[in-house]
Amino acid sequence: MSLCATASREAAEPLAGTAATARTWLLVEQTGPWGAKALTASHLDPALGRALEAAAKGTGVRVALIRRPGRHADRHDATRHRLFLAHTAPGRSWIRTTTVADPQTALGLDFAALGAGEHGDLWEPYTGEPLVLVCTNGKRDRCCALLGRPLAADLAAAGTEVWEVTHIGGHRFAPTLFVLPYGYAYGRTSLSLAADAVAAARNGRIALDHCRGRSTWDRPAQAADLAVRELLGEDRADVLDVVRTDRLLPQSSPPQASARPQDPAPSLGSPPPQAPKPPHDTTSRDTAPHDTAVTGEEAPAWTVTVAHSDGRAWRVTVEQRADGAPAPASCGAPLDPPARMAVTAVTATADSPALSG
């Protein structure tokens, strides 16, 4: 049986810069089976699922369904639903939670404010162990079921606060893991790697091994963040922030800046400026794009400015490339060169001390 995860692993496809994009996550507990598009193909009222998708669109909020690991009989008797809201921006991450009888309650949320990181004292603060999400939706891709469900079960048996989730992007990197509150995603995850990621999050850090990126940012910025972390050996979650992204245009055109040159750089922990969207941005969508490369003169590139809380900063050049071995983006998809975020330069800014690496 051909599996996209096997093909991706054998092709040594890079993981950096492949996480789903969302500043804030709304997680809705829904027991029972999930379809490929779970918000409208599960025991959740499909009208509610469509309304949640519409409410979240363009706000930076991503909606997903969750359930506890284990067998998922086709049952309709669930009377309570756990809800989580999680914001992932550096220095401003938080998790809020509640339990409701009717998830229709979620339609009353201010999605724009939540996407901007403002919870307004909604619900109760979550103060437990880091939340761990493992994609297990076999109707969307069989790798998620075959590889994700055993991992979720093992984590649950080990006492981890783990939930199965409908989709966090990147089937071919299964088993995929997502850890809140910091919002870093991991791919090709073993039980020991998952344990390391949870232990790191518990201490305000991240595990760099097999890390795909922080969902707060678009994928070029995810790759830039990880490149600076690798250069510094920096694993503290909130000491780095992406403060600017400039899209580089072909044929020596001037760059498209995400912040005006005269604007001061945002301080660490402030909402990142809105950069031009990379192709196939996944904010607020339950899809798995950004997997098909753009080639030739239109292949995009960016300069991303990454700042450290100690005042240092780096400019990171990131290119989208399609130079890897052909592989399917998901099981059953055609063989195509996968898009990847290639970091070509990391340069300390003029007022930062030079680093060798």
Secondary structure, DSSP 8 states (H G I E B T S, - for coil): ---HHHHHHHTT---TT-S---SEEEEEE--S---SSGGGSSSS-HHHHHHHHHHHTTTTEEEEEEE-SS----------EEEEEEE--TT--EEEEEEES-GGGGGGS-HHHHHTT--TT-SEE--SS-EEEEE--TTT-HHIIIIIHHHHHHHHHTT--EEEES--S-GGG-S-EEEETTTEEESS--HHHHHHHHHHHHTTB---TTEEEETTS-HHHHHHHHHHHHHHT--BTTSEEEEEEEEE-STT---EESS-TTS----TTS--------TT--TT-----S-B---GGG--EEEEEEEETTS-EEEEEEEEE--S--B-SSTT---B-B-EEEEEEEEE-TTS-----
